[in-house]
Amino acid sequence: MTALRSILATAFFFLTFSPSILRACSCVVVGTGCGPWSLQGEGAVFLGKVTAKVAQARPDAAGTSDLPVGYAVHFSVDESFYGGAEPGREAVVYTGSGFGDCGYPFVVGTSYLVYAGAGTDGRLSTGTCSGTKPEIISGGVLKQLRAIRDRGHGFELFGTVFVLPKGAGSVDQIESQPLDRVPVRAVGNHGSLFSTVTDQHGVYFFAWLPPDTYRLEQDLPAGFTIAGNPAQPLKIEASDKQVPGFGCNLDVYAKPDGQISGIVVDLAGRGVPGFLTLEPADPKEAAAAHQRGGLPGDETEDGKFSLPQLPPGRYRLIFSPKIGSRVNLRQKFYWPPGSAANSGAIEISLGQHVHDVRFEIPLGGSEQLAAPK
């Protein structure tokens, strides 16, 4: 495995259309984002727009074709960083169906930074465990690749600051949005401070940093917060800087910071244990949210709940009480009550926090203890 592949935080399963098929896709996150930037071992690395996606039958050894389908994805190549993909010409990359075989869900008309492996038959292939991702969230990596291609060396720390999409799937990444004019600082343990600002593509970079342990800080626009946990401190040693092509890639993931919090109570005003989530009040948006895997939820033992990092919108709360040791998901209560069409909703703007919601459900103590029917 090349160090570049570990920089991209994946272990790459090369997908080929052979009789053996991966039944499940599992990408292993490795490394700290630092290492030598070498493209040796890749079949091709290029930036290109998908012009066509052609389904491919994938027969098994017996010659039948009832196994999952793969795709031949046609690209118009804009830039080439390694391998035989030439700018201005077409490249064809094969990928799986996406049903557990790491197939990448390319969308026609969208531009991608593609990392493709070359099989023994010379065909290029890629998948979700490679560094392949939409151009819109690849600004930092593209800047590094261009610097290495054009100047022979890149930057020691770089990345992209962008807003995550509503959905968590690879196909949803095309809905991400880079954030420009975001101040970014690399703060060293020994008092060093380096600062910059993201460009229109959400890219920040530091060409050189002295050996030290750094934490990355950023001032996100009002209404946004860091998704997940902050990045771990990054250690750059003198020996690292001797490695040709050394660089560190740390992207910053942001999410809207809307929040709804409150308490679920029964008719006697007591907190009710259970599971609380929410859905958009608009039925079409609710269906899209369910298709993406739903929205945040909170399991509560005392009725108190908090639903953070919500995008702007109009929402209804959904609560399922806990009966004994398990949540009865067949029993649902909604707030505001009634149907979305006639009962209104909780409306939050970008970054707005709605506190002290009192969600009263028509249950008494004996009903809460009863087993579900």
C-alpha positions as CSV (number, residue, x, y, z in Angstrom):
1,M,0.0,0.0,0.0
2,T,1.4,3.4,-0.9
3,A,1.6,6.1,1.8
4,L,-0.7,8.2,-0.3
5,R,-3.5,5.7,0.2
6,S,-3.1,5.9,3.9
7,I,-3.2,9.7,3.7
8,L,-6.6,9.3,2.1
9,A,-7.6,7.3,5.1
10,T,-8.6,4.1,3.4
11,A,-7.6,0.7,2.4
12,F,-8.3,0.2,-1.3
13,F,-10.2,-2.8,-2.6
14,F,-9.5,-3.0,-6.3
15,L,-12.7,-3.9,-8.1
16,T,-12.4,-6.1,-11.2
17,F,-15.1,-7.9,-13.1
18,S,-13.9,-11.4,-12.3
19,P,-15.8,-14.4,-11.0
20,S,-14.9,-13.6,-7.4
21,I,-17.0,-10.8,-6.0
22,L,-16.7,-9.0,-2.7
23,R,-19.8,-9.7,-0.7
24,A,-19.3,-6.8,1.8
25,C,-17.5,-3.5,1.6
26,S,-15.4,-2.4,4.6
27,C,-13.0,0.5,4.4
28,V,-10.4,0.7,7.1
29,V,-9.4,4.1,8.4
30,V,-5.7,4.3,9.0
31,G,-2.9,6.8,9.7
32,T,-3.0,10.4,10.8
33,G,-3.2,12.1,7.4
34,C,0.6,12.5,7.1
35,G,3.1,10.8,4.9
36,P,5.0,10.9,1.6
37,W,2.8,11.9,-1.4
38,S,3.7,9.3,-3.9
39,L,1.4,8.1,-6.7
40,Q,3.4,5.0,-7.5
41,G,1.2,1.9,-7.6
42,E,-1.9,3.8,-8.9
43,G,-3.1,3.0,-12.4
44,A,-4.3,6.5,-13.0
45,V,-5.1,9.6,-11.0
46,F,-7.1,12.3,-12.8
47,L,-9.9,14.9,-12.5
48,G,-12.8,14.3,-14.9
49,K,-16.5,14.7,-15.5
50,V,-18.8,11.7,-15.9
51,T,-20.3,11.7,-19.3
52,A,-21.9,8.2,-19.2
53,K,-22.5,5.3,-16.8
54,V,-23.1,2.0,-18.6
55,A,-24.3,-1.1,-16.8
56,Q,-22.2,-4.2,-17.3
57,A,-23.4,-7.8,-16.9
58,R,-21.0,-9.6,-14.6
59,P,-21.3,-13.4,-15.4
60,D,-20.1,-16.0,-13.0
61,A,-17.9,-19.0,-13.9
62,A,-20.9,-20.9,-15.2
63,G,-21.6,-18.1,-17.7
64,T,-24.9,-17.0,-16.1
65,S,-25.6,-13.3,-15.6
66,D,-27.8,-13.2,-12.5
67,L,-25.1,-11.7,-10.3
68,P,-24.9,-8.0,-9.4
69,V,-24.2,-5.5,-12.1
70,G,-21.1,-3.3,-12.4
71,Y,-20.6,-0.1,-14.4
72,A,-18.3,1.2,-17.0
73,V,-18.0,4.9,-16.2
74,H,-16.9,7.2,-19.0
75,F,-15.1,10.4,-18.1
76,S,-14.0,13.5,-20.0
77,V,-10.6,14.0,-18.5
78,D,-9.8,17.6,-17.4
79,E,-6.5,17.1,-15.6
80,S,-4.1,14.2,-15.2
81,F,-1.8,13.6,-12.2
82,Y,-0.6,10.1,-12.9
83,G,-1.0,7.3,-15.4
84,G,-2.4,7.2,-18.9
85,A,-5.5,9.3,-18.6
86,E,-4.9,12.2,-20.9
87,P,-6.6,15.7,-20.6
88,G,-9.2,16.3,-23.3
89,R,-9.6,12.6,-24.0
90,E,-12.0,9.9,-22.6
91,A,-11.1,7.5,-19.8
92,V,-13.2,4.5,-18.9
93,V,-13.2,3.3,-15.2
94,Y,-15.0,0.2,-14.0
95,T,-16.7,0.0,-10.6
96,G,-19.0,-2.3,-8.8
97,S,-22.8,-2.1,-8.4
98,G,-22.6,-0.7,-4.9
99,F,-24.4,-3.6,-3.3
100,G,-21.7,-4.6,-0.8
101,D,-18.9,-4.6,-3.4
102,C,-17.5,-1.2,-2.8
103,G,-18.9,0.1,-6.1
104,Y,-18.6,3.9,-6.3
105,P,-22.0,5.7,-7.0
106,F,-20.8,8.1,-9.8
107,V,-23.4,10.6,-11.0
108,V,-23.5,11.6,-14.6
109,G,-22.6,15.3,-15.1
110,T,-20.5,15.5,-11.9
111,S,-16.7,16.0,-11.8
112,Y,-14.6,13.7,-9.6
113,L,-11.0,13.3,-8.5
114,V,-10.5,9.6,-9.5
115,Y,-8.0,7.2,-8.1
116,A,-8.1,4.1,-10.2
117,G,-6.1,0.8,-10.0
118,A,-5.0,-1.1,-13.1
119,G,-5.9,-4.7,-13.4
120,T,-3.9,-7.4,-15.2
121,D,-6.2,-6.8,-18.2
122,G,-5.2,-3.1,-18.3
123,R,-8.7,-1.9,-17.3
124,L,-9.0,0.8,-14.7
125,S,-11.2,0.3,-11.6
126,T,-12.1,2.1,-8.5
127,G,-14.5,2.0,-5.5
128,T,-15.6,3.7,-2.3
129,C,-12.5,2.6,-0.4
130,S,-10.2,4.6,-2.8
131,G,-9.4,8.3,-2.7
132,T,-12.0,8.9,-5.3
133,K,-14.4,11.7,-4.4
134,P,-16.3,14.6,-5.9
135,E,-14.3,17.6,-7.1
136,I,-16.3,19.9,-4.8
137,I,-14.7,18.4,-1.7
138,S,-11.3,17.7,-3.2
139,G,-9.9,21.2,-3.3
140,G,-7.1,20.6,-0.8
141,V,-5.9,17.4,-2.4
142,L,-6.1,18.9,-5.9
143,K,-4.0,21.8,-4.8
144,Q,-1.4,19.4,-3.4
145,L,-1.4,17.2,-6.6
146,R,-1.1,20.2,-8.8
147,A,1.9,21.5,-6.8
148,I,3.6,18.2,-6.9
149,R,3.0,17.8,-10.7
150,D,4.0,21.4,-11.6
151,R,6.7,22.2,-9.1
152,G,7.9,18.8,-7.8
153,H,6.9,19.4,-4.2
154,G,3.7,20.2,-2.3
155,F,2.6,21.7,1.0
156,E,3.3,20.4,4.5
157,L,-0.3,20.9,5.8
158,F,-3.4,21.4,3.7
159,G,-7.1,20.5,3.5
160,T,-10.6,21.5,2.6
161,V,-13.2,23.1,4.9
162,F,-16.7,22.1,3.8
163,V,-20.2,21.5,5.0
164,L,-21.3,17.9,5.1
165,P,-24.4,16.9,3.1
166,K,-27.6,15.8,4.8
167,G,-27.1,12.2,3.8
168,A,-24.2,10.0,4.9
169,G,-23.7,8.0,1.7
170,S,-21.0,8.4,-0.9
171,V,-23.5,9.6,-3.4
172,D,-24.6,12.4,-1.1
173,Q,-21.1,13.9,-1.1
174,I,-21.9,15.9,-4.3
175,E,-24.3,18.0,-2.1
176,S,-21.4,19.2,0.1
177,Q,-20.5,22.8,0.0
178,P,-17.0,24.3,0.6
179,L,-16.7,27.3,3.0
180,D,-14.6,30.2,1.9
181,R,-13.0,33.0,4.0
182,V,-12.7,30.7,7.0
183,P,-9.7,31.6,9.3
184,V,-7.6,28.5,10.0
185,R,-4.7,28.3,12.5
186,A,-2.0,25.7,13.1
187,V,-1.1,26.2,16.8
188,G,2.1,24.5,18.0
189,N,2.8,23.2,21.5
190,H,5.9,25.3,21.7
191,G,4.1,28.6,21.0
192,S,4.3,28.8,17.2
193,L,1.3,30.0,15.4
194,F,0.6,30.0,11.7
195,S,-2.6,31.3,10.2
196,T,-4.4,31.5,6.8
197,V,-7.8,31.8,5.3
198,T,-9.7,29.4,3.0
199,D,-10.1,30.3,-0.6
200,Q,-13.3,30.0,-2.7
201,H,-12.9,26.3,-2.9
202,G,-12.7,25.9,0.9
203,V,-8.9,25.2,0.7
204,Y,-6.3,26.2,3.3
205,F,-2.6,25.3,3.2
206,F,0.7,25.9,5.0
207,A,3.7,25.5,2.8
208,W,6.1,24.9,5.7
209,L,5.9,24.1,9.4
210,P,8.7,23.6,11.9
211,P,8.8,20.3,13.8
212,D,6.2,20.4,16.6
213,T,2.8,19.0,17.6
214,Y,0.0,21.1,16.2
215,R,-3.7,21.5,16.7
216,L,-5.8,22.9,14.0
217,E,-8.3,25.6,14.8
218,Q,-10.8,27.3,12.6
219,D,-13.4,30.0,13.0
220,L,-16.5,28.6,11.2
221,P,-19.3,31.0,10.1
222,A,-22.1,31.7,12.5
223,G,-24.6,28.8,12.5
224,F,-22.1,26.0,11.9
225,T,-20.1,23.7,14.1
226,I,-17.5,21.0,13.7
227,A,-19.1,17.6,12.9
228,G,-18.0,14.8,15.2
229,N,-14.9,15.2,17.4
230,P,-12.1,17.7,16.7
231,A,-9.1,16.4,14.9
232,Q,-6.4,14.9,17.1
233,P,-3.1,16.9,17.5
234,L,-0.8,16.4,14.5
235,K,2.9,15.6,15.2
236,I,5.5,16.7,12.6
237,E,9.0,15.5,13.4
238,A,12.3,16.6,11.8
239,S,12.7,13.1,10.3
240,D,9.3,13.5,8.6
241,K,10.5,16.6,6.8
242,Q,13.4,14.7,5.3
243,V,11.0,12.4,3.4
244,P,10.5,13.4,-0.2
245,G,6.9,14.7,-0.8
246,F,6.0,14.8,2.9
247,G,2.6,16.3,3.5
248,C,-0.4,16.2,5.9
249,N,-4.0,16.3,4.7
250,L,-6.6,17.3,7.3
251,D,-10.1,18.2,6.1
252,V,-12.5,20.0,8.3
253,Y,-16.1,18.8,8.3
254,A,-18.8,21.3,9.3
255,K,-22.5,20.9,9.9
256,P,-25.3,23.4,10.6
257,D,-25.7,23.9,14.3
258,G,-29.5,24.0,14.7
259,Q,-30.8,22.3,17.8
260,I,-34.0,21.3,19.5
261,S,-34.0,20.3,23.2
262,G,-36.6,19.8,25.8
263,I,-38.4,17.0,27.8
264,V,-41.1,14.4,27.1
265,V,-43.6,14.1,29.9
266,D,-46.7,12.0,30.7
267,L,-50.1,13.3,31.8
268,A,-48.8,13.6,35.3
269,G,-45.8,15.7,34.2
270,R,-43.2,13.0,34.8
271,G,-40.4,12.4,32.4
272,V,-40.9,9.4,30.1
273,P,-38.0,7.2,29.0
274,G,-37.8,6.3,25.3
275,F,-36.4,7.2,22.0
276,L,-37.0,10.6,20.3
277,T,-36.2,11.6,16.8
278,L,-37.7,14.0,14.2
279,E,-38.6,14.3,10.6
280,P,-39.2,17.2,8.2
281,A,-42.8,18.5,8.3
282,D,-43.0,18.4,4.5
283,P,-43.9,14.8,3.4
284,K,-41.6,14.9,0.4
285,E,-38.6,16.1,2.6
286,A,-39.5,13.5,5.2
287,A,-39.4,10.7,2.6
288,A,-36.1,11.9,1.3
289,A,-34.7,12.0,4.9
290,H,-35.8,8.4,5.5
291,Q,-34.2,7.4,2.3
292,R,-30.9,9.0,3.5
293,G,-31.1,7.0,6.7
294,G,-33.2,9.4,8.9
295,L,-32.2,12.3,11.1
296,P,-30.6,12.4,14.6
297,G,-32.2,10.6,17.5
298,D,-31.8,10.6,21.3
299,E,-32.5,7.8,23.7
300,T,-33.5,9.2,27.0
301,E,-34.0,7.6,30.4
302,D,-35.7,10.7,32.1
303,G,-37.5,12.3,29.1
304,K,-34.9,15.0,28.6
305,F,-33.6,15.2,25.1
306,S,-31.3,17.2,22.8
307,L,-31.1,16.9,19.0
308,P,-28.0,18.9,17.7
309,Q,-26.5,19.7,14.4
310,L,-29.8,20.2,12.5
311,P,-30.0,22.0,9.2
312,P,-32.6,24.8,8.7
313,G,-36.1,23.5,8.3
314,R,-39.5,22.7,9.7
315,Y,-39.6,19.6,11.9
316,R,-42.0,17.4,13.9
317,L,-40.7,15.4,16.9
318,I,-41.4,11.7,17.0
319,F,-41.3,9.8,20.3
320,S,-41.5,6.0,21.1
321,P,-41.8,5.1,24.8
322,K,-39.6,2.6,26.5
323,I,-41.6,-0.4,27.8
324,G,-39.6,-2.3,30.4
325,S,-36.0,-2.6,29.0
326,R,-36.8,-1.9,25.3
327,V,-38.3,0.9,23.2
328,N,-41.6,0.1,21.6
329,L,-41.0,1.5,18.1
330,R,-44.5,0.5,17.0
331,Q,-45.9,3.2,19.3
332,K,-45.3,6.7,18.1
333,F,-46.3,10.1,19.4
334,Y,-45.9,13.3,17.4
335,W,-45.3,16.9,18.5
336,P,-46.8,19.2,17.5
337,P,-49.8,16.8,17.6
338,G,-52.0,15.9,14.6
339,S,-50.8,15.8,11.0
340,A,-48.1,17.9,9.5
341,A,-50.6,19.5,7.2
342,N,-52.7,21.1,9.9
343,S,-50.6,21.3,13.1
344,G,-47.6,23.4,12.3
345,A,-44.1,22.4,13.1
346,I,-40.9,23.6,14.9
347,E,-39.1,25.9,12.6
348,I,-35.4,26.6,13.0
349,S,-33.2,28.8,11.0
350,L,-29.4,28.3,10.5
351,G,-27.8,27.8,13.8
352,Q,-30.9,28.5,15.9
353,H,-31.4,26.7,19.2
354,V,-34.9,25.9,20.3
355,H,-34.9,25.1,24.0
356,D,-37.5,23.9,26.6
357,V,-39.8,22.1,24.3
358,R,-42.4,20.3,26.4
359,F,-43.6,17.2,24.6
360,E,-46.6,15.9,26.5
361,I,-47.8,12.4,25.5
362,P,-51.2,10.9,26.6
363,L,-49.8,8.2,28.8
364,G,-50.1,7.5,32.5
365,G,-47.8,5.4,34.7
366,S,-49.6,2.1,34.3
367,E,-49.7,2.5,30.5
368,Q,-46.0,3.0,30.4
369,L,-45.3,-0.2,32.2
370,A,-47.6,-2.3,30.1
371,A,-46.0,-4.7,27.6
372,P,-46.5,-3.8,23.9
373,K,-49.3,-5.8,22.2
